[in-house]
Amino acid sequence: MKREIIQTLDGSTTIHLQEWGECYHSKHGAIQEAQHVFIKNGLCLFENKHVSILEIGFGTGLNALITFLEAKKLNATIDYVGVEAYPVSPDEVLSMNYVEELNATNESAIFEKMHDSNWEEKIILNKDFSLTKRKQFFEAIDDNEKFDLIYFDAFGYRVQPELWSTEIFEKMYKALKPNSILVTYAARGVVKRSMIEVGFTVEKLAGPPGKREMFRARKK
């Protein structure tokens, strides 16, 4: 499948899959989407806490990088696990302009280390942030009450509806500790029904630029 690097409306880049007409991040602003969905409506609920995060779709590493930067402001300690079945190529990583757009040139080595680190190996990026990348299909996830927060950032329902199934959300529900949350950019009725079916309480929130709504789900 042909892939190209494109610039989104906030100036940050993303990967576009031409055959699907799908992007790794929103065309309306890759950084803006990540900050709104995963930080504002997810991570910011855990100020001054230790947080175990599971990211579904590690992809370009944008969400991990922003989480690393924002955790310092929130005085949060992060244990971050990113799951990805098809890692992006080194050339694609080098084409991402996130460090520059986030004014984080002092952390460029951190972003490189996130991608250069071995899969299935926990690395310590600083005293308050660890990262483990797992090369894994989402269907194979079998964690049990391990995480406080899930970033659900799979490709959209339109192109991969199987990633938004009841079976997948059962795995997400099981992976979360009680009273923990999952955030996603999605807001389809069929996704909400699948979440509710496995036990989540779902709230609809204002979406990021270019999208009217998003979901936040809590494990009862």
N, CA, C and O of each residue as an XYZ file, in Angstrom:
880
protein
N       0.834     -1.185      0.000
C       0.000      0.000      0.000
C       0.880      1.251      0.000
O       1.775      1.386      0.834
N       0.622      2.159     -0.937
C       1.457      3.346     -1.064
C       1.236      4.295      0.105
O       0.105      4.560      0.512
N       2.343      4.796      0.632
C       2.327      5.688      1.790
C       3.043      6.980      1.426
O       4.035      6.961      0.699
N       2.543      8.099      1.930
C       3.198      9.379      1.691
C       3.118     10.235      2.951
O       2.187     10.111      3.747
N       4.106     11.099      3.114
C       4.115     12.036      4.230
C       3.395     13.306      3.791
O       3.740     13.900      2.769
N       2.397     13.720      4.564
C       1.678     14.948      4.240
C       1.680     15.880      5.450
O       1.879     15.449      6.585
N       1.455     17.158      5.185
C       1.368     18.136      6.251
C      -0.096     18.362      6.609
O      -0.938     18.524      5.726
N      -0.397     18.371      7.903
C      -1.758     18.615      8.356
C      -1.963     20.107      8.604
O      -1.023     20.895      8.506
N      -3.198     20.487      8.926
C      -3.534     21.903      8.967
C      -2.858     22.682     10.093
O      -2.791     23.910     10.035
N      -2.354     21.988     11.119
C      -1.643     22.727     12.172
C      -0.139     22.777     11.919
O       0.622     23.251     12.763
N       0.292     22.280     10.743
C       1.700     22.329     10.374
C       2.456     21.047     10.654
O       3.552     20.851     10.129
N       1.896     20.177     11.466
C       2.562     18.909     11.786
C       2.264     17.874     10.698
O       1.293     17.997      9.953
N       3.109     16.867     10.626
C       3.021     15.877      9.558
C       2.288     14.617     10.006
O       2.083     14.380     11.196
N       1.902     13.821      9.018
C       1.337     12.507      9.275
C       1.602     11.626      8.066
O       2.069     12.099      7.029
N       1.300     10.346      8.208
C       1.443      9.394      7.099
C       0.072      9.156      6.488
O      -0.896      8.870      7.192
N       0.003      9.279      5.172
C      -1.249      9.077      4.440
C      -1.169      7.775      3.656
O      -0.222      7.552      2.901
N      -2.174      6.911      3.842
C      -2.273      5.656      3.090
C      -3.207      5.899      1.917
O      -4.421      5.999      2.094
N      -2.648      5.993      0.733
C      -3.413      6.451     -0.418
C      -4.556      5.514     -0.788
O      -5.647      5.975     -1.124
N      -4.327      4.225     -0.730
C      -5.354      3.264     -1.135
C      -6.596      3.356     -0.255
O      -7.721      3.230     -0.738
N      -6.384      3.573      1.023
C      -7.504      3.678      1.965
C      -8.050      5.095      2.084
O      -9.184      5.288      2.523
N      -7.252      6.087      1.697
C      -7.635      7.466      1.966
C      -7.661      7.730      3.457
O      -8.510      8.475      3.948
N      -6.736      7.123      4.177
C      -6.697      7.179      5.640
C      -5.343      7.693      6.102
O      -4.319      7.420      5.475
N      -5.342      8.443      7.208
C      -4.102      8.974      7.771
C      -3.866      8.418      9.168
O      -4.803      8.000      9.848
N      -2.620      8.417      9.585
C      -2.283      8.020     10.955
C      -2.848      9.011     11.966
O      -3.225      8.626     13.073
N      -2.908     10.283     11.588
C      -3.442     11.334     12.466
C      -4.356     12.231     11.640
O      -4.370     12.160     10.411
N      -5.112     13.066     12.325
C      -6.084     13.914     11.649
C      -5.435     14.886     10.672
O      -4.424     15.513     10.990
N      -6.017     15.007      9.487
C      -5.560     16.003      8.519
C      -5.797     17.426      9.035
O      -5.155     18.369      8.572
N      -6.701     17.578      9.974
C      -7.016     18.896     10.516
C      -5.995     19.357     11.549
O      -6.067     20.481     12.047
N      -5.036     18.474     11.871
C      -3.996     18.833     12.815
C      -3.588     17.643     13.653
O      -4.283     17.276     14.600
N      -2.464     17.039     13.308
C      -2.008     15.836     14.020
C      -1.728     16.135     15.486
O      -2.189     15.414     16.371
N      -0.975     17.196     15.741
C      -0.629     17.546     17.117
C      -1.872     18.012     17.876
O      -2.064     17.624     19.028
N      -2.709     18.825     17.261
C      -3.911     19.321     17.926
C      -4.818     18.160     18.335
O      -5.377     18.162     19.432
N      -4.963     17.177     17.459
C      -5.801     16.017     17.772
C      -5.248     15.255     18.975
O      -5.992     14.923     19.897
N      -3.948     14.981     18.964
C      -3.329     14.230     20.054
C      -3.481     14.967     21.382
O      -3.803     14.357     22.402
N      -3.249     16.272     21.367
C      -3.331     17.041     22.602
C      -4.762     17.093     23.146
O      -4.975     17.044     24.357
N      -5.731     17.193     22.245
C      -7.126     17.296     22.682
C      -7.664     15.956     23.173
O      -8.225     15.868     24.265
N      -7.491     14.924     22.366
C      -8.096     13.627     22.682
C      -7.377     12.926     23.833
O      -8.005     12.519     24.810
N      -6.069     12.790     23.709
C      -5.331     11.928     24.634
C      -4.765     12.653     25.852
O      -4.639     12.060     26.923
N      -4.423     13.935     25.693
C      -3.872     14.673     26.826
C      -4.987     15.387     27.606
O      -5.200     15.096     28.783
N      -5.681     16.299     26.969
C      -6.716     17.075     27.661
C      -7.792     16.180     28.273
O      -8.191     16.385     29.419
N      -8.262     15.190     27.517
C      -9.370     14.359     27.981
C      -8.943     13.014     28.551
O      -9.784     12.179     28.884
N      -7.632     12.806     28.664
C      -7.122     11.563     29.223
C      -6.078     11.810     30.285
O      -6.372     11.734     31.478
N      -4.859     12.105     29.863
C      -3.732     12.237     30.792
C      -3.949     13.308     31.857
O      -3.522     13.133     32.998
N      -4.605     14.413     31.506
C      -4.778     15.512     32.459
C      -5.620     15.128     33.668
O      -5.649     15.867     34.652
N      -6.301     13.996     33.617
C      -7.069     13.532     34.767
C      -6.171     12.882     35.818
O      -6.636     12.518     36.898
N      -4.886     12.738     35.501
C      -3.972     12.004     36.375
C      -2.816     12.875     36.878
O      -1.691     12.397     37.026
N      -3.095     14.129     37.133
C      -2.055     15.023     37.634
C      -1.524     14.525     38.981
O      -2.291     14.095     39.843
N      -0.214     14.591     39.144
C       0.462     14.182     40.385
C       0.252     12.697     40.718
O       0.206     12.324     41.890
N       0.127     11.868     39.702
C      -0.106     10.447     39.934
C       0.855      9.595     39.113
O       1.490     10.071     38.172
N       0.943      8.327     39.492
C       1.626      7.329     38.674
C       0.586      6.731     37.734
O      -0.477      6.292     38.174
N       0.896      6.717     36.428
C      -0.078      6.290     35.426
C       0.513      5.212     34.529
O       1.602      5.369     33.976
N      -0.225      4.113     34.395
C       0.132      3.074     33.427
C      -0.735      3.287     32.193
O      -1.962      3.234     32.271
N      -0.093      3.528     31.055
C      -0.812      3.849     29.812
C      -0.586      2.762     28.783
O       0.535      2.291     28.592
N      -1.666      2.367     28.119
C      -1.604      1.460     26.968
C      -2.038      2.234     25.738
O      -3.152      2.757     25.693
N      -1.175      2.310     24.745
C      -1.552      2.953     23.486
C      -1.825      1.893     22.437
O      -0.981      1.044     22.150
N      -3.018      1.959     21.873
C      -3.406      1.038     20.804
C      -3.121      1.721     19.483
O      -3.923      2.517     18.994
N      -1.965      1.400     18.906
C      -1.513      2.016     17.680
C      -0.376      2.989     17.929
O      -0.564      4.203     17.841
N       0.828      2.457     18.245
C       1.975      3.323     18.550
C       2.354      4.194     17.357
O       2.687      5.367     17.522
N       2.306      3.623     16.160
C       2.465      4.386     14.927
C       3.692      5.269     14.851
O       4.820      4.789     14.961
N       3.474      6.555     14.665
C       4.562      7.520     14.492
C       5.252      7.893     15.800
O       6.318      8.509     15.779
N       4.663      7.530     16.933
C       5.231      7.902     18.220
C       4.802      9.280     18.707
O       5.281      9.749     19.740
N       3.899      9.938     17.969
C       3.477     11.286     18.354
C       2.832     11.305     19.735
O       3.169     12.152     20.562
N       1.907     10.378     19.993
C       1.211     10.387     21.281
C       2.178     10.132     22.435
O       2.047     10.723     23.507
N       3.143      9.255     22.210
C       4.133      8.963     23.249
C       4.996     10.192     23.526
O       5.283     10.508     24.681
N       5.408     10.883     22.465
C       6.250     12.072     22.645
C       5.502     13.168     23.393
O       6.042     13.755     24.331
N       4.273     13.450     22.992
C       3.499     14.492     23.670
C       3.245     14.104     25.122
O       3.287     14.955     26.010
N       2.983     12.824     25.366
C       2.775     12.369     26.744
C       4.036     12.588     27.572
O       3.959     13.017     28.724
N       5.186     12.296     26.994
C       6.460     12.528     27.684
C       6.608     13.998     28.065
O       7.012     14.314     29.184
N       6.283     14.892     27.141
C       6.422     16.327     27.392
C       5.414     16.826     28.426
O       5.756     17.606     29.315
N       4.172     16.368     28.298
C       3.111     16.852     29.178
C       3.214     16.271     30.583
O       2.791     16.905     31.549
N       3.769     15.078     30.701
C       3.896     14.446     32.019
C       4.724     15.303     32.966
O       4.466     15.342     34.169
N       5.707     15.979     32.424
C       6.547     16.857     33.255
C       5.709     17.985     33.850
O       5.862     18.322     35.024
N       4.831     18.565     33.049
C       3.994     19.664     33.514
C       2.990     19.189     34.569
O       2.632     19.932     35.482
N       2.545     17.936     34.425
C       1.532     17.391     35.325
C       2.128     16.700     36.543
O       1.403     16.215     37.412
N       3.454     16.660     36.596
C       4.130     15.954     37.688
C       3.640     14.499     37.768
O       3.412     13.969     38.855
N       3.485     13.878     36.619
C       3.009     12.500     36.550
C       4.169     11.559     36.233
O       5.088     11.911     35.494
N       4.110     10.371     36.801
C       5.078      9.317     36.509
C       4.407      8.318     35.581
O       3.329      7.806     35.882
N       5.046      8.044     34.454
C       4.397      7.272     33.388
C       5.089      5.945     33.110
O       6.308      5.882     32.956
N       4.290      4.893     33.048
C       4.730      3.600     32.535
C       3.934      3.381     31.247
O       2.747      3.060     31.293
N       4.589      3.556     30.107
C       3.913      3.639     28.798
C       4.156      2.371     27.991
O       5.299      1.951     27.809
N       3.082      1.769     27.512
C       3.173      0.594     26.648
C       2.491      0.921     25.327
O       1.310      1.267     25.301
N       3.236      0.812     24.232
C       2.682      1.078     22.912
C       2.618     -0.187     22.084
O       3.631     -0.861     21.894
N       1.436     -0.514     21.589
C       1.238     -1.721     20.785
C       1.124     -1.334     19.313
O       0.376     -0.424     18.957
N       1.866     -2.028     18.470
C       1.861     -1.745     17.029
C       2.150     -3.028     16.266
O       3.151     -3.695     16.525
N       1.283     -3.374     15.331
C       1.490     -4.579     14.529
C       2.422     -4.325     13.350
O       3.159     -5.218     12.932
N       2.388     -3.097     12.811
C       3.177     -2.773     11.619
C       3.964     -1.483     11.869
O       3.483     -0.398     11.544
N       5.160     -1.588     12.441
C       5.947     -0.393     12.765
C       6.244      0.470     11.543
O       6.431     -0.040     10.439
N       6.284      1.782     11.758
C       6.649      2.698     10.670
C       8.134      2.529     10.373
O       8.897      2.066     11.220
N       8.534      2.906      9.171
C       9.927      2.732      8.752
C      10.803      3.847      9.324
O      10.301      4.918      9.665
N      12.114      3.596      9.430
C      13.029      4.643      9.911
C      12.958      5.915      9.070
O      13.035      7.020      9.608
N      12.813      5.767      7.757
C      12.723      6.945      6.894
C      11.485      7.780      7.219
O      11.533      9.010      7.218
N      10.377      7.094      7.496
C       9.146      7.814      7.844
C       9.305      8.548      9.178
O       8.847      9.681      9.328
N       9.944      7.909     10.126
C      10.178      8.549     11.425
C      10.982      9.836     11.237
O      10.664     10.868     11.829
N      12.017      9.766     10.415
C      12.871     10.932     10.182
C      12.123     12.064      9.476
O      12.516     13.227      9.559
N      11.043     11.710      8.782
C      10.270     12.720      8.060
C       9.246     13.426      8.941
O       8.669     14.431      8.524
N       9.011     12.924     10.145
C       8.050     13.552     11.040
C       8.660     14.814     11.666
O       9.816     14.801     12.088
N       7.895     15.886     11.725
C       8.426     17.161     12.215
C       7.928     17.500     13.620
O       7.860     18.674     13.983
N       7.582     16.491     14.406
C       6.947     16.726     15.703
C       7.850     17.463     16.686
O       7.390     18.355     17.398
N       9.112     17.102     16.731
C      10.019     17.747     17.675
C      10.065     19.256     17.413
O      10.020     20.055     18.349
N      10.154     19.632     16.158
C      10.217     21.057     15.800
C       8.878     21.750     16.099
O       8.852     22.831     16.688
N       7.778     21.125     15.693
C       6.467     21.748     15.865
C       6.072     21.868     17.330
O       5.294     22.750     17.693
N       6.600     20.988     18.172
C       6.311     21.038     19.606
C       7.333     21.885     20.377
O       7.284     21.964     21.605
N       8.253     22.512     19.645
C       9.322     23.299     20.271
C      10.062     22.471     21.317
O      10.321     22.918     22.434
N      10.392     21.237     20.905
C      11.003     20.286     21.838
C      12.335     19.776     21.320
O      12.654     18.595     21.458
N      13.110     20.670     20.724
C      14.389     20.232     20.155
C      15.320     19.657     21.221
O      16.186     18.836     20.919
N      15.139     20.089     22.463
C      15.970     19.527     23.541
C      15.657     18.065     23.809
O      16.433     17.358     24.452
N      14.500     17.618     23.303
C      14.072     16.235     23.519
C      14.156     15.395     22.242
O      13.580     14.309     22.177
N      14.866     15.887     21.234
C      14.954     15.140     19.973
C      15.573     13.761     20.185
O      15.180     12.799     19.525
N      16.539     13.659     21.102
C      17.167     12.364     21.375
C      16.178     11.393     22.006
O      16.276     10.182     21.808
N      15.221     11.930     22.770
C      14.188     11.080     23.382
C      13.294     10.487     22.303
O      12.985      9.296     22.332
N      12.880     11.311     21.356
C      12.019     10.823     20.271
C      12.748      9.756     19.453
O      12.157      8.746     19.073
N      14.020      9.986     19.190
C      14.811      8.996     18.448
C      14.933      7.697     19.239
O      14.842      6.609     18.672
N      15.139      7.812     20.534
C      15.281      6.625     21.369
C      13.979      5.836     21.427
O      13.998      4.606     21.489
N      12.851      6.538     21.407
C      11.561      5.854     21.393
C      11.460      4.908     20.201
O      10.940      3.798     20.314
N      11.963      5.363     19.066
C      11.863      4.548     17.844
C      13.019      3.572     17.700
O      12.846      2.495     17.129
N      14.182      3.926     18.201
C      15.354      3.053     18.053
C      15.375      1.908     19.056
O      16.076      0.919     18.844
N      14.627      2.024     20.130
C      14.646      0.995     21.172
C      14.094     -0.331     20.652
O      13.293     -0.361     19.717
N      14.528     -1.407     21.263
C      14.087     -2.744     20.854
C      12.632     -2.983     21.245
O      12.152     -2.505     22.273
N      11.956     -3.730     20.397
C      10.597     -4.145     20.714
C      10.648     -5.177     21.843
O      11.607     -5.938     21.974
N       9.593     -5.179     22.645
C       9.437     -6.108     23.778
C      10.442     -5.838     24.896
O      10.636     -6.690     25.763
N      11.080     -4.673     24.890
C      12.080     -4.358     25.917
C      11.726     -3.036     26.596
O      11.558     -2.017     25.928
N      11.615     -3.056     27.918
C      11.301     -1.840     28.657
C      12.538     -0.957     28.751
O      13.609     -1.408     29.157
N      12.377      0.307     28.369
C      13.487      1.250     28.473
C      13.096      2.404     29.396
O      11.920      2.750     29.504
N      14.074      2.986     30.047
C      13.852      4.113     30.947
C      14.310      5.381     30.230
O      15.499      5.557     29.967
N      13.367      6.255     29.919
C      13.698      7.499     29.217
C      14.132      8.592     30.184
O      14.983      9.418     29.851
N      13.555      8.600     31.371
C      14.049      9.406     32.491
C      13.471      8.793     33.760
O      12.797      7.765     33.694
N      13.719      9.393     34.888
C      13.293      8.766     36.150
C      11.780      8.668     36.286
O      11.279      7.931     37.135
N      11.044      9.410     35.448
C       9.581      9.430     35.557
C       8.868      8.871     34.333
O       7.646      8.983     34.229
N       9.608      8.271     33.405
C       8.955      7.793     32.174
C       9.657      6.551     31.647
O      10.837      6.593     31.301
N       8.923      5.446     31.589
C       9.431      4.226     30.959
C       8.574      3.906     29.744
O       7.401      4.276     29.686
N       9.163      3.217     28.775
C       8.466      2.859     27.535
C       8.745      1.406     27.184
O       9.886      0.944     27.204
N       7.669      0.702     26.862
C       7.779     -0.639     26.296
C       6.975     -0.678     25.007
O       5.778     -0.390     25.010
N       7.620     -1.029     23.917
C       6.911     -1.192     22.646
C       6.661     -2.685     22.426
O       7.570     -3.504     22.561
N       5.431     -3.020     22.087
C       5.086     -4.410     21.816
C       4.629     -4.543     20.368
O       3.655     -3.916     19.952
N       5.347     -5.366     19.607
C       4.939     -5.647     18.234
C       3.910     -6.761     18.298
O       4.248     -7.931     18.479
N       2.649     -6.379     18.148
C       1.565     -7.289     18.500
C       0.283     -6.881     17.771
O       0.002     -5.694     17.612
N      -0.481     -7.867     17.336
C      -1.817     -7.591     16.813
C      -2.742     -7.303     17.992
O      -2.600     -7.895     19.062
N      -3.682     -6.399     17.791
C      -4.559     -6.011     18.891
C      -5.350     -7.212     19.419
O      -5.672     -7.280     20.605
N      -5.656     -8.150     18.529
C      -6.420     -9.334     18.932
C      -5.671    -10.201     19.937
O      -6.276    -11.009     20.641
N      -4.342    -10.030     20.002
C      -3.519    -10.863     20.884
C      -3.296    -10.240     22.263
O      -2.646    -10.849     23.112
N      -3.818     -9.053     22.494
C      -3.642     -8.395     23.788
C      -4.391     -9.177     24.867
O      -5.569     -9.495     24.706
N      -3.706     -9.481     25.958
C      -4.352    -10.268     27.020
C      -3.988     -9.756     28.423
O      -3.918    -10.535     29.373
N      -3.758     -8.447     28.542
C      -3.433     -7.869     29.845
C      -4.651     -7.908     30.762
O      -5.791     -7.856     30.301
N      -4.398     -8.000     32.061
C      -5.482     -8.091     33.036
C      -5.308     -7.031     34.127
O      -4.383     -7.103     34.936
N      -6.218     -6.042     34.137
C      -6.235     -4.974     35.145
C      -4.847     -4.376     35.373
O      -4.372     -4.276     36.504
N      -4.218     -3.987     34.281
C      -2.846     -3.482     34.333
C      -2.753     -1.973     34.125
O      -1.805     -1.345     34.597
N      -3.719     -1.383     33.429
C      -3.578     -0.001     32.984
C      -4.611      0.941     33.598
O      -5.740      0.554     33.899
N      -4.179      2.201     33.773
C      -5.058      3.264     34.262
C      -5.730      4.015     33.113
O      -6.802      4.596     33.279
N      -5.083      3.992     31.949
C      -5.520      4.821     30.827
C      -5.155      4.136     29.521
O      -4.029      3.671     29.342
N      -6.120      4.079     28.612
C      -5.866      3.548     27.267
C      -6.073      4.660     26.250
O      -7.116      5.313     26.224
N      -5.051      4.865     25.406
C      -5.202      5.707     24.221
C      -5.608      4.768     23.079
O      -4.787      3.984     22.604
N      -6.847      4.842     22.645
C      -7.294      3.960     21.562
C      -7.202      4.729     20.254
O      -8.078      5.528     19.923
N      -6.124      4.474     19.513
C      -5.806      5.273     18.321
C      -5.617      4.383     17.094
O      -4.694      4.579     16.303
N      -6.502      3.408     16.954
C      -6.459      2.518     15.785
C      -6.929      3.269     14.538
O      -7.539      4.334     14.635
N      -6.634      2.694     13.359
C      -7.186      3.258     12.132
C      -8.708      3.261     12.212
O      -9.302      2.465     12.938
N      -9.330      4.162     11.461
C     -10.760      4.398     11.595
C     -11.652      3.215     11.258
O     -11.264      2.297     10.536
N     -12.848      3.266     11.800
C     -13.854      2.213     11.592
C     -14.140      1.997     10.109
O     -14.390      0.871      9.679
N     -14.104      3.065      9.337
C     -14.414      2.975      7.905
C     -13.507      1.987      7.182
O     -13.961      1.276      6.286
N     -12.234      1.934      7.559
C     -11.279      1.079      6.846
C     -10.945     -0.208      7.606
O     -10.583     -1.210      6.990
N     -11.063     -0.190      8.933
C     -10.769     -1.399      9.710
C     -11.790     -1.579     10.836
O     -11.457     -1.427     12.012
N     -13.034     -1.903     10.471
C     -14.082     -2.047     11.490
C     -13.789     -3.149     12.502
O     -14.282     -3.102     13.629
N     -12.990     -4.141     12.112
C     -12.679     -5.240     13.026
C     -11.886     -4.776     14.246
O     -11.892     -5.449     15.277
N     -11.211     -3.644     14.141
C     -10.443     -3.136     15.271
C     -11.322     -2.412     16.289
O     -10.853     -2.020     17.358
N     -12.595     -2.240     15.950
C     -13.535     -1.530     16.820
C     -14.666     -2.461     17.257
O     -15.768     -2.013     17.573
N     -14.380     -3.737     17.269
C     -15.404     -4.739     17.562
C     -15.602     -4.940     19.058
O     -14.791     -4.497     19.872
N     -16.688     -5.612     19.405
C     -16.939     -5.978     20.798
C     -15.791     -6.808     21.349
O     -15.404     -6.644     22.506
N     -15.247     -7.696     20.532
C     -14.143     -8.558     20.975
C     -12.922     -7.739     21.374
O     -12.274     -8.038     22.376
N     -12.606     -6.709     20.597
C     -11.456     -5.865     20.931
C     -11.736     -5.066     22.197
O     -10.862     -4.944     23.055
N     -12.937     -4.522     22.325
C     -13.237     -3.724     23.515
C     -13.348     -4.586     24.768
O     -13.139     -4.082     25.872
N     -13.666     -5.849     24.631
C     -13.597     -6.766     25.773
C     -12.166     -6.845     26.299
O     -11.934     -6.864     27.508
N     -11.218     -6.891     25.374
C      -9.805     -6.930     25.765
C      -9.384     -5.619     26.431
O      -8.610     -5.624     27.388
N      -9.896     -4.506     25.922
C      -9.585     -3.213     26.520
C     -10.161     -3.117     27.939
O      -9.495     -2.642     28.859
N     -11.380     -3.567     28.095
C     -12.038     -3.529     29.402
C     -11.261     -4.371     30.408
O     -11.039     -3.952     31.544
N     -10.858     -5.542     29.987
C     -10.105     -6.441     30.865
C      -8.743     -5.848     31.223
O      -8.259     -6.036     32.339
N      -8.122     -5.134     30.280
C      -6.775     -4.587     30.499
C      -6.764     -3.431     31.484
O      -5.729     -3.149     32.088
N      -7.902     -2.752     31.661
C      -7.973     -1.600     32.552
C      -8.206     -2.007     34.001
O      -8.891     -2.988     34.291
N      -7.619     -1.230     34.897
C      -7.935     -1.369     36.308
C      -9.362     -0.843     36.542
O      -9.868     -0.078     35.721
N     -10.013     -1.234     37.636
C     -11.344     -0.685     37.926
C     -11.324      0.833     38.004
O     -10.384      1.427     38.532
N     -12.369      1.454     37.473
C     -12.558      2.906     37.478
C     -11.523      3.653     36.640
O     -11.298      4.846     36.844
N     -10.892      2.945     35.692
C      -9.935      3.570     34.786
C     -10.619      3.889     33.458
O     -11.767      3.503     33.239
N      -9.903      4.604     32.558
C     -10.582      5.126     31.374
C      -9.868      4.814     30.060
O      -8.671      4.530     30.010
N     -10.660      4.883     29.019
C     -10.187      4.766     27.638
C     -10.651      6.008     26.904
O     -11.807      6.411     27.030
N      -9.756      6.619     26.134
C     -10.135      7.768     25.307
C      -9.822      7.467     23.846
O      -8.832      6.807     23.530
N     -10.677      7.961     22.971
C     -10.496      7.751     21.542
C     -11.112      8.909     20.770
O     -12.028      9.580     21.248
N     -10.595      9.128     19.574
C     -11.127     10.183     18.708
C     -12.468      9.792     18.108
O     -13.174     10.648     17.575
N     -12.836      8.513     18.184
C     -14.037      8.000     17.516
C     -15.312      8.493     18.193
O     -15.318      8.821     19.380
N     -16.404      8.538     17.405
C     -17.704      8.931     17.964
C     -18.851      8.271     17.209
O     -19.950      8.824     17.153
N     -18.611      7.087     16.623
C     -19.666      6.378     15.904
C     -20.588      5.644     16.876
O     -20.155      5.148     17.916
N     -21.851      5.589     16.517
C     -22.810      4.882     17.348
C     -22.475      3.415     17.518
O     -22.654      2.861     18.602
N     -21.988      2.775     16.460
C     -21.660      1.354     16.538
C     -20.503      1.117     17.503
O     -20.461      0.084     18.172
N     -19.570      2.055     17.585
C     -18.454      1.946     18.529
C     -18.968      2.093     19.954
O     -18.578      1.333     20.840
N     -19.828      3.056     20.172
C     -20.404      3.263     21.502
C     -21.154      2.020     21.960
O     -21.030      1.616     23.116
N     -21.925      1.412     21.075
C     -22.697      0.218     21.442
C     -21.778     -0.933     21.835
O     -22.071     -1.670     22.776
N     -20.670     -1.087     21.118
C     -19.712     -2.143     21.453
C     -19.087     -1.892     22.819
O     -18.906     -2.826     23.601
N     -18.760     -0.647     23.109
C     -18.185     -0.296     24.406
C     -19.168     -0.597     25.540
O     -18.802     -1.198     26.551
N     -20.404     -0.178     25.360
C     -21.419     -0.384     26.392
C     -21.683     -1.875     26.599
O     -21.896     -2.322     27.726
N     -21.668     -2.631     25.519
C     -21.944     -4.067     25.600
C     -20.961     -4.796     26.506
O     -21.337     -5.756     27.179
N     -19.694     -4.348     26.529
C     -18.697     -5.046     27.351
C     -18.622     -4.482     28.770
O     -17.890     -5.011     29.606
N     -19.381     -3.404     29.051
C     -19.438     -2.899     30.417
C     -19.001     -1.474     30.623
O     -19.127     -0.958     31.734
N     -18.488     -0.805     29.594
C     -18.044      0.575     29.742
C     -19.226      1.529     29.939
O     -20.314      1.315     29.405
N     -18.986      2.570     30.710
C     -19.862      3.736     30.733
C     -19.239      4.755     29.793
O     -18.077      5.122     29.963
N     -19.993      5.216     28.805
C     -19.435      6.043     27.736
C     -19.996      7.458     27.790
O     -21.205      7.659     27.896
N     -19.091      8.439     27.716
C     -19.528      9.831     27.612
C     -19.024     10.435     26.310
O     -17.924     10.143     25.841
N     -19.865     11.283     25.750
C     -19.527     11.965     24.504
C     -18.988     13.341     24.848
O     -19.611     14.097     25.593
N     -17.811     13.663     24.292
C     -17.164     14.949     24.558
C     -16.965     15.713     23.255
O     -17.051     15.138     22.170
N     -16.702     16.995     23.368
C     -16.371     17.793     22.178
C     -15.112     17.224     21.539
O     -14.155     16.879     22.234
N     -15.116     17.128     20.226
C     -13.999     16.539     19.510
C     -12.884     17.542     19.220
O     -13.017     18.731     19.510
N     -11.785     17.052     18.644
C     -10.675     17.929     18.254
C     -11.040     18.722     17.003
O     -12.107     18.498     16.431
N     -10.184     19.641     16.567
C     -10.467     20.405     15.353
C     -10.830     19.488     14.188
O     -10.141     18.502     13.922
N     -11.920     19.825     13.496
C     -12.358     19.041     12.349
C     -13.273     17.886     12.692
O     -13.761     17.198     11.796
N     -13.516     17.660     13.976
C     -14.371     16.555     14.399
C     -15.283     17.036     15.515
O     -14.807     17.608     16.497
N     -16.556     16.818     15.385
C     -17.509     17.387     16.337
C     -17.445     16.729     17.714
O     -17.557     17.409     18.734
N     -17.262     15.390     17.744
C     -17.354     14.664     19.004
C     -16.278     13.586     19.123
O     -15.634     13.217     18.140
N     -16.097     13.089     20.352
C     -15.194     11.973     20.645
C     -15.765     11.232     21.852
O     -16.689     11.718     22.503
N     -15.211     10.053     22.148
C     -15.681      9.276     23.289
C     -14.630      9.164     24.385
O     -13.428      9.102     24.123
N     -15.126      9.139     25.628
C     -14.327      8.709     26.767
C     -15.134      7.640     27.499
O     -16.286      7.864     27.871
N     -14.525      6.492     27.699
C     -15.212      5.353     28.316
C     -14.557      5.013     29.637
O     -13.331      5.045     29.751
N     -15.364      4.685     30.642
C     -14.835      4.339     31.965
C     -15.243      2.928     32.348
O     -16.386      2.518     32.147
N     -14.297      2.199     32.898
C     -14.588      0.867     33.413
C     -15.243      1.031     34.780
O     -14.689      1.685     35.664
N     -16.391      0.452     34.947
C     -17.147      0.600     36.196
C     -16.381     -0.017     37.356
O     -16.856      0.008     38.492
